[in-house]
Amino acid sequence: MKLFDVFRKNNLDEMQEQKLLHIEKNGFWILYFLLAVEMVIKCVLGAPKNSLLGEFICFMAVSVYMLFMCVKNGIWDRHLKGDAKTNLLLGLLAGGIVTALNVLVYVIRAERTVGWLPILLLSAAAGFLTFFITFSLTSILVFFCKRTEERLEKEPEEDEEI
């Protein structure tokens, strides 16, 4: 028996395997969102940009991997439909969050010497740009995801006889 064969053998039955996958999934999403919150808090509090580099690289690597693998396998989401309404809501949510965070950053950093109107206009512009980018990207990703899903459904399964 080789040294690492111990790690290849699965001692779990199907129910235990499903429970472990569920636990791992929850642990991943908790870690993912806590990392995102930590980066936002550091940005709002004015932490040096180089102190965010490690977290940002890890966050983006996981985000790109998850996105690529889901689109590659034709999976959009477990709960949300891949349609224009969902894309619009996601865009509005992202734009609203960016607008609110920009206003919060200006207020916390006490950069109110320019007045509230420029702060609100700049924050709204950043929010609109975020909305537009989010809406556009989710629309493109939904298109590719649906195309992949259709292609996978048309492929004959390996078990079927021709």
N, C-alpha and C positions, 0 to 999 in steps of 0.2 A: 504494500500500500504506500502510495506516494505521500509526501509530507502535506500537501495542500488538498488532498482528496477529502479530508475532513470537512472542508469548507464548501465542497460541492454537493455533498449529500444533504437532502432535505428531510428533516425528521418531523415535519409538520403534516397533519392531514389537511384536507381541502378547506375545512371550516377555519382551522387555525391559520392557514395561509391567507385566507380572505380577511380575517381579523387583523393579521399583521400588516397586510397591504393597506387596510383602512387606517391603522395607527400610523404607518409611515407617511401616508398621504396627509393626514392631519398635521403631523409633525413638520412636514415640508412646508405646508401653507402657513402654519404659525410662524416658523422661522422666516419665511419669505416676507410676510407682512410686517413682522417686528423689525426686520432689517430695513425695509422701506420706511417705516416710521422713524427709526433711529436716524436714517440719513436726512429725512425731512426736518427733524428736530435740530440736528447739527447745522443744517443750512439756515434755518430760522434764527438760531442763536448766534450765527456768524462764525462757525468753526472754520479754521483754515481749510482750503480746498484739498490740500494734500492729505489731510487727515481722513478724507472721505474716499480716497482713491481705492483702497483695498475693498471696502464694502461695495463701492460702485462697480468695480470689475466683477466681483462675485455675483452681485445682483443682476447685472446685464448678461453675464454668461449663462446663468440659469434661465433668465427671461428669454434669451434668444434660443437656447436649446429647447425649452418647452414650446415656444411658438413654432419653431421649425418642425419638431416632431409631431405636434398636433396637426399642423397643416399637411405635412407629408402623409399622415395617416387618415386624413379626411375627417378629423374630429374638431368641431368648433367649441362646444361647451356642453357640460352635463345639464345645465339649467337654462341657459339662454339660447334663444333661436338666432341663427345667423341671418338676420334680415335688416332692412333699412331702419326700421323703428329701433331696434336694439343698438345699431350703430349710432343713430342720432342720440339716444339716451346716454350711451357711453361717452360720446363726444361732449355732450352737455355736462356730464358729471366731471370729466377730466378738465374741461375748460373752467367750470365753477371752482374746482379745487385749486387750480393754478391761480385764478383770480384772487381767491381768498388768501392763499399763501403769500402772494405778492403784496397784498395790502398788509397782511400781518408782519411780513418782513420789514416793510417801510415803517410801520408803527413801532415795532420793537426797537429798530435801529434809530428811531427818533429823527428820521430824515423828512420831517414835515416842514422844513424851511421853504420848500418850493410850493407848498399849499396842497390842499386835498385834491383839487381837480386834476392836476397832472398825475398825481399818484393813482387816482382812480382810472384815468384814461390809459395810462401805461399798463396798469394791472388788467384792465378790460381788454386791451390789445393783446397782451400775452395770453389771456384766457381764450380769446377768439382764435388766435393762431393755434393754440393747443387743441381747441375744438375742431378746427379745420383739419389739422394733421391727424388727430385721432379718428375722426369720421372717415377721412380718405383711406387711411391705413386699414382700419377694420373692414371697410367696404372691399378693398383689394384682397385682404386675407379671406374674407367670407367667399369671394368669388373663387379663389384658388382651392379653398377647403371643399366647397361644393363640387368643383370640377374633379378633384381627387376622389371624393366620395362616390361620384357617378362612375368614374373609371374603375374603382375598386368593386362596385356592385356589378359591373358588366363583365368583369373577368371571371372565367369559369373556375370553380374551386378545384383544387388538386384531387379531391376525393371522387369527383364525378368522373364517370366513364364517358369517353367521347365516341 
